[in-house]
């Protein structure tokens, strides 16, 4: 007899409740993602201090920042060869342990070479841990619960902006450049202990014979459905980070604001994003995920253009525009996460997510370079940022089209993102 947990019969308007044990697992995953996101974003506002205290040039600091994304992308790609051959729990714990240690090493670095090496290691371990974390969501939660689980994990970025960044900046001001990284390494070690006790063993993907590792990788990167998903992820991330990488310099240039003014804007934007993720996470398990993505995608497209054309004005206007952009851009990732998880077959979900994460990191590393080629900064002024907005709008439009090609893997259909069995080129099911 069908049950309420059966995806084929679940009422999309009455999602299956998440159990207490599942909420416990979600909280552990949120803690892991929180530390990862703080480590990812903290280095940028510390740029001035790092350049002063370590005598870094602007080019060297840029390499320190970009090394994290490139290392995460390469490590994720290499992980696709082995990710699906081990227990999800073992992979996450091993990678997260490396992340905690390398983050602490960032705080102990005494020069450019040491800091570059430590950031590269942190990116490699952190990026792979993030892949393993998403794979855990895909294996531990049925399709009708993944929207809420993904929404909670994605909200860690907002929490990092609200709490992690201010705390890190205070530590740096009082104890020096290395304090935020050492403290974050210690917090990560505590989170690792909790994860070691609470994470379940997830081995169902190991059942049955497995192909040769190279054959498995070729199968993933050669499957037409997966190629469409990779292209979708690339364009989705490229536009977002091209705008995000220059929001601060642009607002400073047109208004003459200080870092204190910008911190207020990001604090408000983080609060709005956190609230928005809660709402979007619930909607992702109640309504069509493809339709929800498209609504938020159009909103992100509009706000990218509006924010990059913002004229000088009061700080509340900039805070409202930045918040709207971040809520829409980050909110898209909740239904996207659920759609991508459903698109991968369980037996190679880890390999698929590893390659997909590598693609996203490549877009993250490329986005600032594209934006930098379109803007000009001279004597405190900045021109060309509206062109970045149009570029972001174009990439967002491409992602809206490519989203229609995403289809759930056989046996993983959800009433919220299942296709109608037709060719993807024919468009989405109208019921969606």
C-alpha positions in Angstrom: 0.0 0.0 0.0 1.4 3.5 -0.9 2.6 5.5 2.1 3.0 9.3 2.6 6.7 8.8 2.0 6.1 7.4 -1.5 7.3 10.1 -4.0 4.8 8.8 -6.4 1.8 9.6 -4.2 3.0 12.4 -2.0 0.9 15.6 -2.2 3.2 18.4 -3.3 1.1 20.8 -1.2 1.6 18.7 2.0 5.3 17.7 2.0 6.4 14.8 4.1 7.6 16.1 7.5 11.3 15.9 8.3 12.0 13.8 11.3 14.0 14.8 14.4 16.9 12.6 13.4 16.9 14.1 9.9 16.9 17.6 11.4 19.9 16.6 13.4 21.7 15.5 10.3 20.8 18.7 8.5 22.2 20.8 11.4 25.5 18.9 11.1 25.7 19.6 7.4 24.8 23.2 7.9 27.7 23.6 10.4 30.1 22.0 7.9 28.9 24.3 5.1 29.0 27.3 7.4 32.7 26.9 8.2 33.5 26.3 4.6 31.7 29.4 3.5 33.3 31.6 6.2 36.7 30.4 5.0 35.7 31.1 1.4 34.6 34.7 2.0 36.8 35.9 4.9 40.0 36.4 2.9 38.5 39.2 0.7 37.6 41.7 3.4 41.0 40.9 5.0 42.8 41.9 1.8 44.1 45.2 3.0 45.4 43.8 6.2 47.0 40.8 4.5 48.8 43.0 2.0 50.1 45.3 4.7 51.2 42.6 7.2 52.6 40.1 4.7 53.9 42.8 2.2 51.8 41.3 -0.6 51.3 43.0 -4.0 47.9 43.4 -5.5 48.7 40.6 -8.0 49.9 38.3 -5.3 46.7 38.9 -3.3 44.6 38.2 -6.3 46.5 34.9 -6.8 45.8 34.0 -3.1 42.1 34.6 -3.7 41.8 32.8 -7.0 43.9 29.8 -5.9 41.1 28.7 -3.6 38.5 28.4 -6.4 40.9 26.8 -8.9 42.1 24.3 -6.3 38.6 23.4 -5.4 37.6 22.9 -9.0 40.6 20.7 -9.8 40.2 18.6 -6.6 36.5 18.2 -7.3 37.2 17.0 -10.9 39.8 14.5 -9.6 37.4 13.3 -6.9 35.0 12.3 -9.5 37.2 9.2 -10.2 36.9 7.9 -6.7 33.9 9.6 -4.9 31.4 6.8 -5.6 33.8 4.0 -4.4 33.6 4.9 -0.7 31.1 5.4 2.1 29.8 9.0 1.8 30.5 9.4 5.6 34.1 8.4 5.2 34.7 10.8 2.3 33.1 13.8 4.1 35.0 13.2 7.3 38.4 12.8 5.6 38.0 15.8 3.4 36.7 18.0 6.2 39.6 17.0 8.5 42.0 18.2 5.8 40.0 21.4 5.4 40.2 22.2 9.2 44.0 21.6 9.3 44.7 23.7 6.1 42.5 26.5 7.3 44.5 26.7 10.5 47.7 26.7 8.5 46.4 29.8 6.7 46.5 31.6 10.0 50.1 30.5 10.7 51.5 31.5 7.3 54.3 34.0 7.5 54.7 34.9 3.8 53.2 34.8 0.4 54.3 31.3 -0.6 53.1 29.7 2.7 49.7 31.5 2.5 49.3 30.6 -1.2 50.0 26.9 -0.4 47.7 26.9 2.6 44.8 28.5 0.6 45.3 26.0 -2.2 45.0 23.1 0.3 42.0 24.7 2.0 40.3 25.0 -1.4 41.1 21.5 -2.5 39.9 19.9 0.8 37.0 22.3 1.2 35.7 21.9 -2.3 35.8 18.1 -2.1 34.1 18.2 1.3 31.3 20.4 -0.3 30.8 17.8 -3.0 30.6 15.0 -0.4 28.1 17.0 1.6 25.7 17.4 -1.4 26.0 13.7 -2.1 25.0 13.0 1.5 21.9 15.1 1.0 21.1 13.2 -2.2 21.5 9.8 -0.5 20.1 10.5 2.9 16.9 12.4 1.9 14.1 11.3 -0.5 13.3 13.6 -3.4 10.4 15.3 -1.6 12.6 16.4 1.3 15.6 17.6 -0.6 14.3 21.1 -1.1 14.2 21.8 2.6 17.5 20.1 3.3 19.2 22.0 0.5 17.6 25.3 1.5 19.0 24.9 5.1 22.5 24.1 3.8 22.4 27.0 1.3 21.4 29.3 4.1 24.8 28.8 5.7 26.1 31.3 3.2 23.8 34.0 4.6 24.7 33.0 8.2 28.4 33.3 7.3 27.8 36.9 6.0 25.8 37.8 9.2 27.9 36.2 11.9 31.1 34.7 10.4 32.4 37.7 8.6 31.9 40.3 11.5 33.4 37.9 14.0 36.4 37.2 11.8 37.1 40.9 11.2 36.9 41.6 14.9 39.4 38.8 15.6 41.7 40.2 13.0 41.5 43.7 14.4 42.3 42.5 17.9 44.7 39.7 17.4 46.1 40.0 13.9 45.6 38.6 10.4 46.0 34.9 11.4 43.4 34.9 14.2 40.3 34.3 12.1 41.8 31.3 10.3 43.2 29.7 13.5 39.8 30.2 15.2 37.9 28.8 12.2 40.2 25.8 12.2 39.4 25.2 15.8 35.7 25.5 15.3 35.9 23.2 12.3 37.7 20.6 14.5 34.8 20.7 16.9 32.3 20.4 14.1 34.3 17.4 12.8 33.8 15.6 16.2 30.1 16.2 16.1 29.9 15.0 12.5 31.9 11.9 13.4 29.3 11.0 16.0 26.2 11.9 14.0 26.8 11.2 10.4 25.2 7.9 9.3 27.0 5.4 7.0 25.7 5.8 3.4 26.8 2.8 1.3 23.8 2.0 -0.9 25.5 3.5 -3.9 28.2 0.8 -3.6 25.8 -2.1 -4.4 26.4 -4.0 -7.6 29.5 -4.2 -9.9 31.3 -1.0 -10.8 33.0 -0.1 -14.1 36.6 0.9 -14.5 37.2 4.3 -13.0 38.2 5.9 -16.3 35.2 4.4 -18.0 32.9 5.7 -15.2 34.3 9.2 -15.6 33.9 9.1 -19.4 30.4 7.8 -18.9 29.6 10.8 -16.7 31.1 13.5 -18.8 29.8 11.9 -22.0 26.2 11.4 -21.0 24.0 13.9 -22.8 21.8 14.7 -19.9 24.8 15.4 -17.7 26.4 17.7 -20.3 23.3 19.8 -20.3 23.4 20.0 -16.5 27.1 21.0 -16.6 26.4 23.8 -19.1 23.5 24.9 -17.0 25.6 25.2 -13.8 28.4 27.0 -15.7 26.2 29.8 -16.9 24.2 30.0 -13.7 27.3 30.7 -11.6 29.3 32.8 -14.2 26.9 35.8 -14.2 26.3 35.8 -10.5 29.9 36.1 -9.5 30.8 38.5 -12.2 28.4 41.0 -10.5 29.2 40.0 -6.9 33.0 40.4 -7.3 32.7 44.1 -7.9 29.6 45.2 -5.9 31.8 46.6 -3.0 34.3 48.6 -5.2 31.4 50.0 -7.3 29.4 51.2 -4.3 32.5 52.7 -2.8 33.4 54.4 -6.1 30.0 56.1 -6.7 29.3 57.0 -3.0 32.7 57.2 -1.3 31.6 54.8 1.4 33.9 53.2 3.9 34.3 49.5 4.8 32.0 50.2 7.7 29.2 51.4 5.4 29.7 48.3 3.2 29.5 46.0 6.2 26.1 47.4 7.1 24.9 46.6 3.5 26.2 43.1 3.6 24.8 42.5 7.1 21.3 43.5 5.9 21.7 41.5 2.7 22.7 38.5 4.7 19.7 38.8 7.0 17.4 39.0 4.0 19.1 36.1 2.3 18.7 34.0 5.4 15.0 34.7 5.6 14.6 34.2 1.9 16.3 30.8 2.0 13.8 29.6 4.6 10.9 30.6 2.5 12.4 29.2 -0.7 13.3 25.9 1.0 9.7 25.4 2.0 8.4 26.3 -1.4 10.8 23.9 -3.1 9.0 21.0 -1.5 5.5 22.3 -2.3 5.6 23.7 -5.8 7.3 22.9 -9.1 11.1 23.3 -8.6 11.6 24.2 -12.3 8.9 26.9 -12.1 10.3 28.2 -8.8 13.8 28.4 -10.3 12.5 30.3 -13.3 10.7 32.9 -11.2 13.8 33.5 -9.1 16.0 33.4 -12.2 14.1 36.2 -13.9 14.3 38.2 -10.6 18.1 37.7 -10.4 18.4 38.8 -14.1 16.4 42.0 -13.4 18.3 42.8 -10.2 21.7 42.2 -11.8 20.9 44.9 -14.3 19.4 47.2 -11.7 22.3 46.9 -9.3 25.0 47.5 -11.9 23.2 50.6 -13.1 22.6 52.0 -9.5 23.2 55.7 -9.3 24.7 57.5 -6.2 22.2 57.6 -3.4 21.3 56.8 0.2 22.7 53.7 1.8 19.3 52.1 2.3 18.7 52.0 -1.5 22.0 50.2 -2.0 21.2 47.8 0.8 17.7 47.1 -0.7 19.1 46.5 -4.2 22.0 44.3 -3.0 19.6 42.3 -0.7 17.2 41.7 -3.6 20.0 40.5 -5.9 21.4 38.2 -3.2 18.1 36.7 -2.2 17.2 36.0 -5.9 20.6 34.7 -6.9 21.1 32.6 -3.8 17.4 31.5 -3.8 17.8 30.0 -7.2 20.3 27.5 -5.8 17.7 25.8 -3.6 15.5 24.4 -6.4 18.7 24.0 -8.5 20.3 21.8 -5.9 17.2 19.5 -5.8 16.9 19.4 -9.6 20.6 18.5 -10.0 20.5 15.8 -7.3 17.5 14.2 -9.0 19.2 14.3 -12.4 22.1 12.0 -11.2 21.7 8.3 -10.8 22.6 7.1 -7.3 25.4 4.8 -8.5 27.4 7.8 -10.0 25.9 10.7 -8.1 29.2 11.5 -6.4 31.1 11.5 -9.8 28.4 13.7 -11.3 28.4 16.2 -8.4 32.3 16.3 -8.4 32.4 17.2 -12.1 29.5 19.7 -11.7 31.3 21.3 -8.7 34.5 21.6 -10.8 32.5 23.3 -13.5 31.0 25.8 -11.0 34.4 26.5 -9.5 35.8 27.2 -13.0 32.9 29.7 -13.5 33.7 31.2 -10.1 37.3 31.7 -11.1 36.5 33.0 -14.5 33.8 35.5 -13.5 36.1 38.1 -11.8 38.4 38.0 -14.8 35.5 38.7 -17.2 34.2 41.5 -14.9 37.6 42.9 -14.5 38.0 43.2 -18.3 34.8 45.1 -18.6 35.4 47.7 -15.8 38.0 50.4 -15.4 39.0 51.8 -12.0 40.9 55.0 -11.9 41.5 57.5 -9.1 38.6 56.3 -7.1 36.1 56.1 -9.9 34.8 53.1 -11.7 33.3 52.8 -15.2 31.9 49.8 -17.2 30.0 48.1 -14.4 26.7 48.4 -16.3 28.3 46.2 -19.0 28.9 43.6 -16.3 25.2 43.7 -15.6 24.2 43.0 -19.2 26.7 40.2 -19.3 25.2 38.7 -16.2 21.7 39.1 -17.6 22.7 37.2 -20.8 24.2 34.3 -18.8 21.1 34.2 -16.6 18.9 34.0 -19.7 21.0 31.1 -21.0 20.6 29.3 -17.7 16.8 29.8 -17.8 16.7 28.0 -21.2 19.1 25.2 -20.2 17.0 24.5 -17.1 14.4 23.0 -19.3 16.8 20.2 -20.3 17.2 18.9 -16.7 15.3 15.6 -16.2 15.3 13.3 -13.1 17.2 10.0 -13.3 15.2 6.8 -13.7 13.9 5.7 -10.3 14.4 9.0 -8.6 11.3 10.9 -9.8 9.8 13.4 -7.6 6.3 14.8 -8.2 7.9 18.2 -8.0 10.6 17.8 -10.7 9.6 14.7 -12.7 9.4 15.1 -16.5 6.7 13.9 -18.7 8.8 11.4 -20.5 9.1 13.5 -23.7 12.3 14.7 -25.3 13.8 17.5 -23.3 13.9 19.7 -26.4 10.2 19.7 -26.3 10.1 21.8 -23.2 8.9 21.2 -19.7 5.8 19.5 -18.7 3.1 22.1 -18.5 2.1 20.7 -15.1 5.4 21.7 -13.7 
